[in-house]
Amino acid sequence: MNGAYEELIAGQRVQRRTPTPEHEILVARLHALVAKSLPLNSTLRLLGPRAELELDGHSVLRPDLAIVQMRPTVDGSRRVQLYLVAEVLQPGDHHVDTVAKKQIWSDGLLPRLWIVDPRYFNVEIYGRGDHGFTLLEILANHLPLTDPYLPGFRLSMPELFVGD
């Protein structure tokens, strides 16, 4: 997806500027590496970059990366539940992702959030805590990005930010 886009954040329409080429390369790299690590018969599904997600009637967000989990229900159908979101920050446009949207993800009981910050070559990992999100780790240098539901996924910061 190229070009500017709009999100509905807590009832407010917010115009997001066109992502930079560096941002799009990083998003594409992250998508490719996550897609490669999903087990073939997994209940997890990787959505396309900036897939539109309606959360509570007041917010329609478009994260850079989203993984949903297909959960069986009592009647044999499947329920889609958001499992993980990653937001890749851009210079001058990070407040929406790190404050407003992070609060909405937390209120929506998102289990995992990755905030990818190319300014500092790091990734902040958030998980569910007793009172919303808890910062679990800040990954930098050679620490690997992993996830318990992505068993084959192991990505060091130099691999993620290569050429950035």
C-alpha positions in Angstrom: 0.0 0.0 0.0 1.5 3.3 -1.1 0.3 6.8 -0.3 -1.3 8.6 2.5 -4.2 6.9 4.4 -6.7 7.5 7.1 -7.4 5.9 10.4 -10.3 6.4 12.8 -8.8 6.8 16.3 -11.2 7.0 19.2 -13.8 8.6 16.9 -11.3 11.1 15.3 -10.3 10.8 11.7 -6.5 11.0 11.4 -4.7 11.5 8.1 -1.5 9.5 8.1 1.2 10.7 5.7 2.7 8.6 2.9 5.2 6.1 4.4 8.8 6.7 3.4 10.5 4.2 1.2 12.7 3.1 4.1 9.6 2.5 6.2 8.1 0.3 3.5 11.2 -1.7 3.0 11.3 -2.4 6.8 7.6 -3.3 6.8 8.1 -5.7 3.8 11.1 -7.3 5.4 9.2 -7.9 8.7 6.2 -9.3 6.8 8.4 -11.7 4.8 10.3 -13.0 7.8 7.1 -13.5 9.9 5.3 -15.2 7.0 8.2 -17.6 6.5 8.0 -18.6 10.2 4.3 -19.4 10.4 3.8 -23.2 10.6 1.8 -24.6 7.7 -1.2 -25.8 9.8 -1.1 -22.9 12.2 -4.2 -21.2 13.5 -2.4 -17.9 13.0 -2.9 -15.8 9.9 -0.7 -12.9 8.8 -2.8 -10.0 7.3 -1.5 -7.7 4.6 0.4 -4.5 5.5 -2.0 -1.9 7.0 -5.0 -4.2 6.8 -8.1 -2.3 8.1 -9.1 -3.5 11.6 -12.3 -2.2 13.2 -12.0 -2.5 16.9 -14.8 -1.0 18.9 -17.0 1.0 16.5 -14.9 4.1 17.4 -11.6 3.0 15.9 -10.5 1.7 12.6 -6.7 1.1 12.7 -4.3 0.1 10.0 -1.2 -1.4 11.7 1.9 -2.2 9.6 1.7 -5.8 10.6 -1.1 -7.8 12.2 -1.5 -11.5 13.0 -4.9 -13.0 13.9 -5.6 -16.3 15.5 -8.5 -18.5 14.3 -10.1 -19.9 17.5 -12.7 -22.7 17.4 -16.1 -22.0 19.0 -18.5 -24.3 20.8 -20.7 -24.5 17.6 -17.7 -25.6 15.5 -17.2 -22.3 13.7 -14.1 -20.2 14.0 -13.7 -16.9 15.7 -11.0 -14.4 14.6 -9.0 -12.9 17.4 -6.2 -10.4 17.0 -3.0 -11.8 18.4 -0.1 -9.5 17.5 0.4 -6.0 16.0 3.6 -4.3 14.9 3.9 -0.6 14.3 7.0 0.7 12.5 7.7 4.2 13.5 8.5 7.1 11.1 10.3 10.3 12.0 7.8 13.0 12.9 4.8 10.7 12.9 5.3 8.4 15.8 3.1 10.0 18.5 -0.1 8.4 17.1 1.5 4.9 17.1 3.2 5.2 20.5 0.5 6.9 22.5 -3.0 7.0 21.0 -3.0 3.6 19.1 -1.0 1.9 21.8 -3.8 2.8 24.3 -6.5 1.5 22.0 -4.6 -1.8 21.5 -4.2 -2.1 25.2 -7.9 -1.4 25.9 -8.8 -3.9 23.2 -6.8 -6.6 25.1 -4.3 -7.2 22.4 -1.9 -9.9 23.7 1.3 -8.7 21.9 2.5 -5.4 20.5 5.8 -4.7 18.8 6.9 -1.1 18.3 9.7 -1.0 15.8 11.9 2.1 16.0 14.4 2.5 13.2 15.8 5.7 14.8 17.3 3.6 17.6 17.5 0.3 15.8 15.3 -1.3 18.5 12.0 -3.1 19.1 9.8 -2.6 22.2 7.8 -5.7 23.1 4.6 -5.2 25.0 2.4 -7.9 26.5 -0.8 -8.1 28.6 -0.4 -7.1 32.2 -2.8 -6.7 35.1 -3.5 -3.1 34.2 -3.0 -3.0 30.4 0.2 -3.3 28.5 3.5 -4.1 30.2 6.8 -3.4 28.6 8.4 -6.8 28.5 11.6 -6.0 26.7 13.5 -3.5 24.6 15.5 -5.4 22.0 18.6 -3.8 20.6 22.0 -4.8 19.3 22.1 -8.6 18.8 19.2 -9.5 21.0 16.7 -11.6 19.0 13.1 -10.8 18.4 11.1 -14.0 19.1 7.5 -14.9 19.9 6.1 -18.0 21.6 3.5 -18.5 18.9 6.1 -18.2 16.1 8.4 -21.0 16.9 10.7 -20.6 13.8 10.9 -16.8 14.2 14.2 -15.5 15.5 15.3 -12.1 14.2 18.3 -10.1 15.4 18.2 -6.3 15.2 21.1 -6.2 12.7 19.0 -8.5 10.4 15.9 -6.4 10.8 17.6 -3.1 10.3 20.1 -4.1 7.6 20.8 -1.2 5.3 18.7 1.2 7.4 
